[in-house]
Amino acid sequence: MSLIENTVSLREIKSGGKLVGSVKVPGDKSISHRSLLFGAIAEGETTIEGLLPAEDPISTSKCLNAMGVKIEFLNDGKIVKVHGVGLDGLKEPNDVLNCGNSGTTMRLILGLLVGKQGRHFVLTGDESLNNRPMKRVGHPLKMMGAKVNGRSNGDFAPLSVIGSQLHGAVIGTPVASAQIKSAILLAALTAEGSTTVIEPANSRDHTERMLKAFGANIEITGELGRHITLRPGPKLRATQIVVPGDISSAAFWLIAGSIIPGSDITIENIGLNPTRTGILDVLKQMEANIELFNKREIAGEPVGDIRVVSSKQLKPFCLDNEIMPRLVDEVPILTVAACFCNGTSQIKGASELRVKETDRLAVMARQLGKMRADIEEHSDGLTIYGGKGLVGADMDSESDHRVAMSLAVASLMAKGDSTMARSNSASVSYPEFWTDLERLLK
Ligand code: S3P
């Protein structure tokens, strides 16, 4: 394969080849954001090993810098030191805070800032982020007394925040979203009285785990662990964090290794937090050849290595709203996988995909449609008639990192070569993706 990049990051992707070798995926994006944010509001110096060096966490880091937090990238970024300013130490910035393409940055920082009394903040982002719904965070924060405004009656950024004294509340969230839950818990740290978040399904729990490690008083109750209570009081204490590899980045190799004949890939250091491993359940449904080994726990998060060997036949699968929060970011690559399963796969309960960096249901149906995939789009999902093969096409990532990487895997399996416009969007979460792909390709 030859990958030729030009100024508009148009890449040529030759079809064929197999993927063989080992790959270490970059640090988990969700954990990277949280380690910077929680380190910033702790007392003392937090050390982070393995922070994801990608555009999204860099947006978080720059916003924190603008509010007076010193963050040092040492040893080529392998070690990051965050000099915490304490729960009330964030300064009013001189300019708007730019969250770039990152929903996690904007939503979590919003939760962090609403309780910073006497200070004014404006949050903005790129075109995609400024068109993603923010009322889902602003509304529950207002139930705690927050003062947040934005375009379209508060739903879209730029958002303005006037920090105020918050009060605790019991808040049921309508969607299972770790970003909403985390924003509420961050606001709760400086509220008067305790706050409980009740989720309709368990979203990823990195915030709960990490806030505990920083010394917050957080309790998880309810039969299914969906009531999360935070009692304000203790100061956060700086700690040491080791960021595991991102299972959402590993997902591209797990699927590529399963569908591309002759492939044999070992993916090292994958975070295996049970709120994130839905993709492994689906690979089992598909009867893919995966072997999990070297399981261990690092800094409060389960981690392991996975070997994937290509399968001759893969079974179709069905996803519903029950499993969705555990694999929400993996739907684009699972759509590609479904094209190579022997039969019809169903993706349901996935309407959240329509409000990600792009409308991922529409974009995947449109781009894979160019490769002549047989896909029907529904309001909350996709039906994919697999086993029919794909043909090379001129595709476009539409500036969505997960779409870029998913389409890259699809084009290796297509009959005939492809091109991809805006392929550089992969760097939002996986800057070395194209280099790793070239290295594994035999
Ligand atoms: C994230 C939560 C998920 C996920 C996003 C990262 C997080 O979003 O899609 O990539 O770090 O909390 P939602 O909270 O909107 O489900």
Boltz pocket constraint, residues with backbone or C-beta under 6 A from the ligand:
constraints:
  - pocket:
      binder: B
      contacts: [[A, 29], [A, 30], [A, 31], [A, 104], [A, 176], [A, 177], [A, 178], [A, 179], [A, 180], [A, 182], [A, 203], [A, 204], [A, 328], [A, 329], [A, 352]]
      max_distance: 6.0
